[in-house]
Amino acid sequence: MKKRRSMEKIHSMETIHSVGENHSAEKVKSAEDDLTSRLPLRDNVRNIKNLFVHVYRIDKTYYFLDCLRLFLDAVGSALTVVLAADILEMLYESRPMEEIMKAVIFLLALPTLTAMLSSALLNEFVLPGKKNIARVYNGNLAAKFLHMDYSLVNSPYVKDMQDRIDRAHSHGDGIYDLFKRFDAIAAGFFNLVCSLVVAYPMLRIIVNFRNPLMYLGIVILAALLWILTSAAVKADAAFQERFLANPRDLCPEELYRKYYSFSWYWVRRCMSGEYHFIKDIHLYGGHDMMKKYTADNARESENVMHWTSVLEKLSGRSGFLNGSVGSLLSLAGYLVSAAYALMGAFSVGNVIKFAESITKIAGGAQSMGQLYRELSLTARREASTLEMLRISDEMYKGRLPVEKRLDNQYEIEFRNVSFRYPGAKNDALKNLSLKLRIGERMAIVGMNGSGKTTMIKLLCRLYDTQEGEILLNGVDIRKFRQEEYIRLFSVVFQDFKLLSLPLGQNVASSTKMDRELAVKALGQAGLGERLEKLPEGLDTFLYQDIADDGVEISGGEAQKIAIARALYKDSPFVLLDEPTASLDPLSEYEIYSRFDSMVKDKTAVYISHRLSSCRFCDDIAVFHEGRLVQRGSHEELLLDEQGKYYELWRAQAQYYTEK
């Protein structure tokens, strides 16, 4: 057998340069294998840094403007405490009314000014910035799927990552969680700094007073702050870890299947209004079964799942401690301040300043410690998204331009091609050698799983061959620019999709269309009369997901639109992979026969289970278990009564025999 070329040889043709921190699917190791795992400090810091850097690259001004806003809020709050305490002290000392009124004016003016500036920053810059970052962030993820190699999109690795992303986002608000955590931590930090500035003169008084009892008061406050804040942070961390956990890890497998695999799955399907599903329930009387799997099962499971009660207890404990820390420290701060006043160290105003500062210092320290954990969990939830964005394509990107030929003189050759899907045990194609002759009509037939669709996917470079090569006019197709190469093919797969967009945009696959060409393509596909009856013609929306007046189309009409899309593209190769599988044999034969006259001098490949639909092709390739086992015309293949084609034909002949 001729030695097969490996992908390593192709990769040696050119040096591939990656940008930034791109990694291939094999090399990337997830930073978030399990959302409930306890990560070392270094990993937490790295995840947080990666998330912050990604947001910074989207909007380089957001952090600065948001911090400026939060700093103004903290300054305004500190000024309110200082001025209010000074006014109280002036009143206690019976200062002149003019002096008191000046302080009152400052109390009203300065915090109001900082609040106005903060509000202006929030409404003009910060809120629009958050929305823009979220749009770009989510848009980047969507765009990644659109531009990622199809072989990666369909790989177990990426599918597993999608599952992790879905599970992570189901526990929070995605990137908006970062905004909330960052705002809370930054606000706590600025309040802490401003409170220390306010408390600094009182701390100097305590130091200069040289009274051991006053030092003891500071030690008691510091100890309370440490103990209560640590308890609150640990309680919240325990709740967050349990909340983020996969239920499968927290309850017996039997209960997991009963509650999650059955109950919530069916509840979601019922609530989503899937009319095909609900229609079957109505027709076959499945109401009692669904009631068992939804309402009854949920109630029963709720009584036996101990882990849900544990979650509720942790939530209650976390909420109690978070609410109590501030109150207890505030009370302790006022008691200590009052004691200092009785010792003659503090004035009335200093009592308020010190007590309020202690309260704000405690609140800032608590929020920073607690929210660091929440921020690290947010970063871990987004780790899979960031990893997805860093994945680089695996397929070799050639640089040769595809020759533009007005005569469509392109020839395709499969040379000793073998291919196995990721995670599969057997080859989908085995040592395939095949030429597509220019301008010919080839039909490919075979049983399910024989490799027919795989051949089309390899031809279109949705996947790359693992052994052997595919040649275009004698040149390996991996050397060509992919975006130019794919323009050579108009393809209609069996699992095609139409979008909830205007009919014309579905045909053109673009917001800009040649209306005359679109109308012609729809007419050739057999939808001319239907088009004339549509209320807005080419501008009529399909389906009602977006437009309430959208038109619901039948499966057969959808298939004709997909064929019209292929005609509109006007590529030199036309590939039909069982696009009419839901039609009856006569309708399928009619479409194929008419389509054959439409393609004219183009090279066309038809795949169908129904052999009668392909009789007009002079060249028929028969696939079986990934191999090309026969090739010839319909009449030639029927002569071999031991061949696979004759077997398939005899099995289906009852549907084609003329009566």
C-alpha positions as a printed Julia matrix, in Angstrom:
659×3 Matrix{Float64}:
   0.0     0.0     0.0
   1.21    3.44   -0.82
   2.62    5.25    2.18
   0.02    7.57    3.66
   0.74   11.18    4.36
   0.26   12.36    7.92
  -0.88   15.77    9.12
   2.59   16.36   10.56
   3.95   16.54    7.05
   1.35   19.1     6.07
   2.14   21.17    9.16
   5.78   21.24    8.18
   4.91   23.14    4.99
   4.48   26.4     6.87
   5.13   27.74   10.34
   1.9    28.34   12.18
   1.88   31.44   14.35
  -0.56   31.69   17.22
  -1.61   34.99   18.79
  -1.69   35.63   22.54
  -2.35   32.68   24.8
  -3.94   30.39   22.23
  -3.85   26.67   22.87
  -5.03   23.65   20.96
  -7.71   21.37   22.33
  -5.15   18.72   23.24
  -2.86   21.13   25.09
  -5.37   23.2    27.01
  -5.95   21.97   30.52
  -9.09   23.21   32.18
  -8.73   25.49   35.17
 -12.17   24.41   36.3
 -12.44   20.63   36.23
 -14.79   20.78   39.18
 -16.47   23.96   40.38
 -16.49   22.66   43.95
 -12.79   21.82   44.15
 -10.71   23.82   46.6
  -8.09   25.65   44.57
  -4.77   26.9    45.95
  -4.39   30.65   46.43
  -2.18   30.9    43.36
  -4.86   29.33   41.14
  -7.56   31.58   42.55
  -5.44   34.67   41.96
  -4.61   33.49   38.44
  -8.29   32.94   37.58
  -9.25   36.35   38.95
  -6.39   38.0    37.09
  -7.35   36.32   33.8
 -10.95   37.47   34.13
  -9.96   41.03   35.06
  -7.47   41.23   32.19
 -10.08   39.99   29.71
 -12.54   42.67   30.81
  -9.79   45.31   30.72
  -9.01   44.43   27.11
 -12.66   44.96   26.2
 -12.9    48.37   27.93
  -9.7    49.94   29.26
 -11.52   52.79   31.06
 -14.13   50.79   32.99
 -12.11   49.96   36.11
 -10.77   53.5    36.49
 -14.17   55.16   36.14
 -15.88   52.64   38.41
 -13.18   53.02   41.09
 -13.44   56.81   40.85
 -17.19   56.54   41.4
 -16.81   54.24   44.4
 -14.05   56.43   45.84
 -16.34   59.46   45.66
 -19.06   57.48   47.45
 -16.63   56.53   50.23
 -15.37   60.1    50.59
 -18.92   61.42   50.73
 -19.83   58.91   53.43
 -16.72   59.78   55.47
 -17.39   63.52   55.15
 -20.94   62.99   56.4
 -19.65   61.28   59.56
 -16.94   63.88   60.19
 -19.17   66.91   59.64
 -22.08   65.45   61.62
 -19.74   64.72   64.55
 -18.24   68.22   64.38
 -21.71   69.82   64.38
 -22.71   67.74   67.42
 -19.54   68.8    69.2
 -20.18   72.48   68.35
 -23.68   72.23   69.76
 -22.36   70.52   72.91
 -19.79   73.3    73.35
 -22.36   76.04   72.55
 -20.33   77.44   69.67
 -21.57   80.58   67.83
 -24.53   79.93   65.5
 -22.61   81.36   62.52
 -19.88   78.74   62.95
 -22.47   75.98   63.32
 -24.34   77.09   60.17
 -21.14   77.01   58.12
 -20.59   73.42   59.21
 -24.21   72.57   58.34
 -23.76   74.07   54.87
 -20.63   71.99   54.34
 -22.49   68.92   55.62
 -25.17   69.47   53.0
 -22.95   70.64   50.15
 -19.87   68.4    50.11
 -21.55   64.96   50.38
 -24.2    66.14   47.92
 -21.51   67.19   45.44
 -19.69   63.86   45.68
 -23.01   62.02   45.3
 -23.85   64.02   42.16
 -20.44   63.31   40.64
 -20.75   59.62   41.52
 -24.24   59.43   40.02
 -23.06   61.14   36.84
 -20.21   58.65   36.46
 -22.57   55.75   37.13
 -25.21   56.74   34.59
 -22.97   58.19   31.88
 -20.07   55.75   31.91
 -20.24   52.82   34.33
 -23.68   51.36   33.54
 -23.26   51.74   29.73
 -19.76   50.3    30.13
 -21.1    47.22   31.93
 -23.69   46.61   29.23
 -21.13   47.03   26.46
 -18.62   44.7    28.17
 -21.33   42.07   28.68
 -22.39   42.32   25.01
 -18.82   41.99   23.77
 -17.99   39.23   26.26
 -21.0    37.11   25.33
 -20.59   38.07   21.66
 -16.98   36.87   21.71
 -18.13   33.5    23.0
 -20.8    33.24   20.31
 -18.31   34.36   17.65
 -15.83   31.76   18.87
 -18.3    29.0    18.08
 -19.04   30.54   14.69
 -15.38   30.72   13.66
 -14.02   27.66   15.46
 -13.08   24.64   13.38
 -16.13   22.42   13.0
 -14.02   19.48   14.11
 -13.53   21.25   17.45
 -17.16   22.36   17.82
 -18.25   18.75   17.45
 -15.49   17.31   19.67
 -16.1    15.72   23.09
 -13.61   18.19   24.57
 -15.59   21.27   23.54
 -18.93   19.67   24.31
 -17.73   18.94   27.83
 -16.57   22.53   28.14
 -19.98   23.74   26.96
 -21.59   21.66   29.7
 -19.32   23.26   32.29
 -20.1    26.74   30.97
 -23.85   26.05   31.09
 -23.61   24.66   34.61
 -21.49   27.59   35.78
 -23.82   30.2    34.3
 -26.87   28.5    35.77
 -25.53   29.47   39.23
 -25.05   33.18   38.55
 -25.31   36.11   36.19
 -22.17   35.41   34.19
 -19.95   38.44   33.71
 -22.37   40.6    35.73
 -21.27   38.64   38.8
 -17.79   40.09   38.28
 -19.2    43.62   38.26
 -21.12   43.03   41.49
 -18.15   41.43   43.29
 -15.71   44.05   42.07
 -17.99   46.92   43.08
 -18.49   45.44   46.55
 -14.78   44.76   47.12
 -13.69   48.16   45.8
 -16.37   49.92   47.87
 -15.22   48.01   50.97
 -11.59   48.94   50.3
 -12.29   52.65   49.82
 -14.55   52.74   52.9
 -11.8    51.01   54.86
  -9.18   53.54   53.73
 -11.41   56.57   54.38
 -12.42   55.21   57.79
  -8.76   54.73   58.75
  -8.08   58.32   57.72
 -10.98   59.51   59.89
  -9.91   57.31   62.83
  -6.22   58.25   62.6
  -6.42   61.37   64.88
  -8.25   59.31   67.52
  -5.67   56.54   67.29
  -2.94   59.1    67.92
  -4.83   60.3    70.98
  -5.0    56.72   72.29
  -1.28   56.18   71.71
  -0.32   59.48   73.37
  -2.66   58.91   76.33
  -0.51   55.94   77.44
  -3.32   54.16   79.29
  -3.08   50.32   79.23
  -6.87   50.02   79.46
  -7.22   52.03   76.25
  -4.76   49.7    74.52
  -6.8    46.76   75.78
  -9.91   48.28   74.16
  -8.14   48.37   70.77
  -7.04   44.74   71.21
 -10.6    43.68   72.07
 -12.01   45.48   69.01
  -9.34   43.94   66.75
 -10.01   40.45   68.14
 -13.77   40.83   67.67
 -13.21   42.08   64.15
 -11.01   39.08   63.31
 -13.2    36.42   64.93
 -16.56   37.65   63.65
 -15.34   38.45   60.15
 -13.57   35.08   59.82
 -16.7    33.26   60.96
 -18.86   35.15   58.47
 -16.41   34.53   55.62
 -16.15   30.8    56.38
 -19.93   30.41   56.66
 -20.45   32.16   53.33
 -17.7    30.08   51.7
 -19.31   26.84   52.93
 -22.65   27.94   51.49
 -21.12   28.96   48.15
 -19.2    25.69   47.82
 -22.36   23.66   48.5
 -24.45   25.89   46.26
 -22.09   25.47   43.32
 -21.7    21.75   43.77
 -22.96   19.26   41.24
 -25.98   17.59   42.9
 -24.59   14.21   41.76
 -21.69   14.75   44.19
 -23.94   15.61   47.11
 -26.71   13.05   47.06
 -27.06    9.31   46.34
 -27.04    8.35   42.66
 -30.59    6.99   42.87
 -31.92   10.28   44.22
 -29.95   12.25   41.67
 -31.52   10.33   38.8
 -34.96   10.57   40.35
 -34.88   14.28   41.09
 -32.62   15.88   38.51
 -32.57   13.47   35.6
 -36.35   13.03   35.67
 -38.08   15.8    37.6
 -36.29   18.93   36.48
 -35.7    17.68   32.96
 -39.41   17.17   32.37
 -40.4    20.31   34.26
 -38.18   22.38   31.97
 -39.57   20.69   28.86
 -43.16   21.31   29.94
 -42.48   24.94   30.87
 -40.65   25.62   27.61
 -43.86   24.98   25.68
 -42.34   22.48   23.25
 -45.47   21.92   21.21
 -44.2    18.69   19.55
 -43.6    17.18   22.99
 -46.9    18.44   24.47
 -48.77   17.26   21.37
 -47.58   13.7    21.95
 -48.56   13.87   25.61
 -52.08   14.92   24.61
 -52.42   12.3    21.88
 -51.1     9.37   23.89
 -52.47   10.31   27.31
 -49.16   10.76   29.11
 -50.47   13.24   31.68
 -50.3    10.85   34.64
 -46.77    9.81   33.73
 -45.6    13.44   33.46
 -47.33   14.31   36.74
 -45.4    11.49   38.41
 -42.1    12.71   36.98
 -42.76   16.39   37.78
 -45.02   17.49   40.65
 -45.3    14.2    42.58
 -41.65   13.25   42.16
 -40.48   16.71   43.17
 -42.52   16.67   46.37
 -41.35   13.17   47.26
 -37.72   13.96   46.54
 -37.87   17.15   48.58
 -38.73   15.07   51.66
 -35.83   12.65   51.32
 -32.97   14.8    50.05
 -30.94   15.61   53.11
 -28.49   17.69   51.12
 -31.12   20.33   50.33
 -31.79   20.86   54.03
 -28.04   21.17   54.58
 -27.93   23.88   51.95
 -30.76   25.76   53.66
 -28.99   25.55   57.03
 -25.75   26.86   55.55
 -27.62   29.69   53.87
 -29.32   30.65   57.14
 -26.04   30.51   59.07
 -24.29   32.66   56.49
 -27.08   35.23   56.46
 -27.23   35.42   60.28
 -23.49   35.97   60.67
 -23.32   38.51   57.85
 -26.12   40.5    59.43
 -24.74   40.24   62.95
 -21.1    41.19   62.41
 -21.77   44.83   61.64
 -24.23   45.28   64.49
 -21.99   43.65   67.09
 -18.91   45.6    66.05
 -20.88   48.84   65.94
 -22.11   48.2    69.49
 -18.58   47.33   70.64
 -17.19   50.43   68.95
 -19.62   52.74   70.71
 -19.02   51.09   74.09
 -15.22   51.43   73.74
 -15.54   55.02   72.49
 -17.8    55.91   75.4
 -15.28   54.38   77.81
 -12.52   56.51   76.25
 -14.71   59.57   76.68
 -15.23   58.75   80.37
 -11.46   58.49   80.72
 -11.21   62.02   79.35
  -9.5    61.05   76.08
 -12.37   61.65   73.61
 -14.71   64.54   73.07
 -18.36   63.96   72.08
 -17.54   64.36   68.39
 -14.62   61.95   68.6
 -16.86   59.3    70.15
 -19.05   59.32   67.01
 -16.11   59.51   64.61
 -14.28   56.6    66.25
 -17.34   54.38   66.66
 -18.51   54.95   63.08
 -14.99   54.41   61.77
 -14.75   51.1    63.64
 -18.08   50.04   62.12
 -16.99   50.96   58.59
 -13.56   49.38   59.04
 -15.26   46.18   60.15
 -17.7    46.33   57.23
 -14.91   46.96   54.73
 -12.73   44.16   56.08
 -15.68   41.76   56.16
 -16.78   42.55   52.61
 -13.25   42.29   51.24
 -12.61   38.94   52.92
 -16.01   37.5    52.1
 -16.24   38.87   48.6
 -12.75   37.69   47.7
 -14.05   34.15   47.97
 -17.13   35.03   45.96
 -14.96   36.74   43.37
 -12.73   33.68   43.15
 -15.82   31.52   42.62
 -17.03   33.91   39.92
 -13.63   33.66   38.26
 -13.77   29.87   38.47
 -17.23   29.88   36.94
 -15.91   31.95   34.04
 -12.67   29.96   33.69
 -14.23   27.62   31.13
 -15.51   30.57   29.09
 -12.06   32.14   29.03
 -10.52   28.8    28.13
 -13.0    28.42   25.3
 -11.99   31.84   23.97
  -8.3    30.84   24.09
  -8.68   27.66   22.05
  -6.89   27.9    18.75
  -8.0    26.08   15.64
  -6.46   22.69   14.94
  -6.92   22.55   11.19
  -4.08   23.72    9.03
  -4.82   27.06    7.39
  -3.32   27.12    3.93
  -2.29   30.26    2.12
  -2.62   29.32   -1.52
  -5.41   31.12   -3.35
  -7.95   28.95   -5.13
  -7.77   29.4    -8.87
 -10.92   31.14  -10.13
 -12.05   29.33  -13.27
 -14.96   30.54  -15.35
 -15.22   27.09  -16.94
 -15.56   25.39  -13.53
 -12.83   22.96  -14.51
 -12.16   21.61  -11.04
 -11.35   18.0   -10.28
 -11.49   16.38   -6.85
  -9.59   13.22   -5.9
  -9.69   11.24   -2.65
  -6.42    9.37   -2.35
  -6.17    6.63    0.31
  -8.27    8.63    2.78
  -9.1     7.24    6.22
 -10.89    9.09    9.0
 -12.13    8.38   12.53
 -14.3    10.75   14.55
 -12.91   11.95   17.91
 -13.74    9.43   20.6
 -14.92    6.78   18.12
 -13.54    3.24   18.13
 -13.85    2.51   14.41
 -12.96    4.36   11.23
 -15.83    6.15    9.49
 -13.88    5.94    6.22
 -11.23    3.38    5.34
  -8.68    3.85    2.6
 -11.05    5.68    0.25
  -9.78    6.44   -3.23
 -12.23    8.22   -5.52
 -12.28   10.84   -8.25
 -15.08   13.29   -8.95
 -15.0    13.89  -12.66
 -15.67   17.4   -13.89
 -19.31   18.08  -14.71
 -20.52   14.6   -13.79
 -23.48   13.57  -11.66
 -22.44   11.1    -8.99
 -24.83    9.33   -6.65
 -23.54    7.9    -3.4
 -25.63    5.16   -1.81
 -25.26    2.87    1.15
 -26.71    1.96    4.51
 -26.63    4.22    7.57
 -23.12    4.6     8.93
 -21.44    3.58    5.71
 -19.41    6.82    5.49
 -21.41    8.79    2.91
 -21.89   11.96    4.98
 -18.36   11.7     6.35
 -17.02   11.87    2.81
 -18.95   15.11    2.2
 -17.71   16.65    5.47
 -14.11   15.84    4.56
 -14.61   17.22    1.07
 -15.87   20.52    2.53
 -13.04   20.56    5.1
 -15.35   20.46    8.08
 -12.82   17.87    9.19
  -9.3    17.11    7.99
  -8.24   13.66    6.92
  -6.12   11.71    9.37
  -4.58    9.53    6.68
  -4.3    10.12    2.98
  -5.15   13.33    1.14
  -7.84   15.06   -0.87
  -6.65   16.88   -3.98
  -8.15   19.77   -5.92
  -6.67   19.87   -9.42
  -3.72   17.88   -8.07
  -3.07   20.11   -5.0
  -3.76   19.06   -1.41
  -6.86   21.01   -0.31
  -5.22   21.81    3.05
  -2.83   24.16    1.25
  -5.65   26.42    0.04
  -7.14   29.34    1.93
 -10.07   27.78    3.67
 -12.5    30.66    3.14
 -11.81   30.53   -0.61
 -11.94   26.75   -0.84
 -15.34   26.48    0.88
 -16.84   28.83   -1.74
 -16.5    26.03   -4.27
 -19.32   24.06   -2.63
 -23.06   24.45   -2.34
 -24.18   21.88    0.22
 -27.56   20.77    1.55
 -27.28   18.4     4.49
 -30.11   16.33    5.86
 -29.86   18.18    9.19
 -29.89   21.66    7.63
 -31.2    24.6     9.65
 -33.17   27.68    8.64
 -33.13   30.82   10.76
 -36.0    32.89   12.15
 -35.16   35.64    9.68
 -36.72   36.9     6.43
 -37.01   34.32    3.66
 -34.66   36.23    1.35
 -31.93   36.4     4.0
 -32.23   32.65    4.55
 -31.72   32.06    0.83
 -28.83   34.54    0.5
 -27.3    33.79    3.94
 -26.78   37.53    4.14
 -28.63   40.74    4.92
 -27.72   41.87    1.41
 -29.24   39.88   -1.4
 -29.76   39.82   -5.14
 -33.56   39.78   -5.02
 -33.91   38.67   -8.62
 -31.53   35.75   -8.1
 -33.28   34.79   -4.84
 -36.69   34.7    -6.55
 -35.22   32.62   -9.37
 -33.62   30.13   -6.96
 -36.87   29.71   -5.01
 -38.76   29.15   -8.26
 -36.28   26.52   -9.4
 -36.61   24.77   -6.03
 -40.38   24.56   -6.48
 -41.46   27.4    -4.16
 -42.47   29.97   -6.75
 -46.22   29.74   -6.07
 -45.7    29.75   -2.29
 -43.52   32.86   -2.57
 -46.26   34.75   -4.41
 -48.7    34.05   -1.57
 -46.4    35.26    1.22
 -47.55   38.61    2.69
 -44.13   40.3     2.44
 -42.54   38.17   -0.28
 -38.81   37.75    0.33
 -39.11   39.97    3.43
 -41.51   37.57    5.16
 -40.09   36.24    8.42
 -39.88   32.49    8.83
 -41.28   31.15   12.09
 -42.48   33.28   15.0
 -39.48   33.32   17.34
 -38.69   36.93   16.4
 -41.66   38.23   14.41
 -45.2    37.61   15.64
 -46.43   37.63   12.05
 -43.79   35.13   10.92
 -44.85   32.26    8.67
 -44.68   28.66    9.85
 -43.45   26.45    7.0
 -43.71   22.72    6.52
 -40.77   20.35    6.5
 -40.99   19.95    2.73
 -41.02   23.73    2.21
 -38.02   24.09    4.49
 -36.12   21.55    2.41
 -36.92   23.44   -0.78
 -35.67   26.67    0.79
 -32.44   24.89    1.7
 -32.09   23.75   -1.9
 -32.79   27.31   -3.09
 -29.98   28.49   -0.82
 -27.61   26.08   -2.53
 -28.74   27.27   -5.97
 -28.32   30.91   -4.96
 -24.69   30.33   -3.96
 -23.96   29.17   -7.52
 -20.83   27.15   -6.68
 -19.1    24.77   -9.13
 -19.75   21.77   -6.82
 -23.27   20.92   -5.64
 -23.59   18.38   -2.82
 -26.96   17.03   -1.68
 -26.75   14.86    1.44
 -30.25   13.38    1.76
 -31.94   16.82    1.96
 -35.28   15.34    0.93
 -35.37   12.42    3.36
 -38.75   13.43    4.78
 -40.4    13.58    1.35
 -42.08   10.67   -0.35
 -40.05    8.86   -3.06
 -41.94   10.46   -5.98
 -41.47   13.99   -4.62
 -37.81   13.29   -3.97
 -37.3    11.93   -7.48
 -39.06   14.99   -8.94
 -36.8    17.39   -7.04
 -33.63   15.49   -7.94
 -34.62   15.3   -11.6
 -35.35   19.03  -11.75
 -32.23   19.82   -9.78
 -30.15   17.83  -12.23
 -31.2    20.17  -15.03
 -30.45   23.21  -12.85
 -26.84   22.38  -12.09
 -26.0    22.26  -15.83
 -22.21   21.96  -16.16
 -21.52   21.82  -12.42
 -20.21   18.75  -10.66
 -23.0    17.3    -8.51
 -22.98   14.64   -5.81
 -26.24   13.17   -4.53
 -26.61   11.05   -1.41
 -29.83    9.18   -0.82
 -31.16    6.05    0.83
 -33.65    5.69   -2.02
 -31.84    4.21   -4.95
 -34.57    5.08   -7.44
 -33.94    8.8    -6.92
 -30.37    8.41   -8.17
 -31.05    6.39  -11.33
 -30.52    9.45  -13.51
 -26.84    9.52  -12.45
 -24.43    7.81  -14.78
 -21.99    7.18  -11.95
 -23.09    5.54   -8.69
 -20.68    4.87   -5.81
 -21.72    2.25   -3.25
 -20.37    2.6     0.29
 -20.42   -0.08    2.97
 -18.82    0.07    6.42
 -16.64    3.02    5.46
 -15.36    1.54    2.22
 -16.11    2.1    -1.44
 -17.25   -1.35   -2.48
 -18.79   -0.76   -5.93
 -18.95    1.88   -8.65
 -20.74    2.07  -11.96
 -24.04    2.91  -13.62
 -27.38    1.62  -12.35
 -27.58   -1.03  -15.06
 -23.97   -2.15  -14.55
 -24.36   -2.49  -10.81
 -27.55   -4.54  -11.1
 -25.69   -7.13  -13.17
 -23.66   -8.09  -10.11
 -26.24  -10.06   -8.13
 -23.71  -10.69   -5.36
 -22.97   -6.98   -4.92
 -24.2    -4.6    -2.24
 -26.09   -2.42   -4.74
 -28.19   -5.34   -5.97
 -28.98   -6.22   -2.34
 -30.11   -2.68   -1.57
 -32.1    -2.44   -4.79
 -33.96   -5.69   -4.2
 -34.78   -4.59   -0.64
 -36.36   -1.37   -1.92
 -37.74   -2.56   -5.26
 -41.27   -2.97   -3.91
 -41.51    0.8    -3.51
 -40.41    1.55   -7.07
 -42.15   -1.13   -9.14
 -44.59    0.38  -11.61
 -48.06   -1.1   -11.44
